[in-house]
């Protein structure tokens, strides 16, 4: 298929999909985390826990 034709078709399809969306999904999640007092260096940044910076006392 001609690359220019393909690009034009893809752009038309994406525009149509955007304009005629069947659903709009909205989701807001939350996290609850418990950490013992003897844990040091715990960080939950953007749902990524950096274990290499953590230590446990005792």
Secondary structure, 3 states (H helix, E strand, C coil): CCHHHHHHHHHHHHHHHHHCCCCCCCCCCCCCCCCCCCEECCCEECCEECHHHCEECC
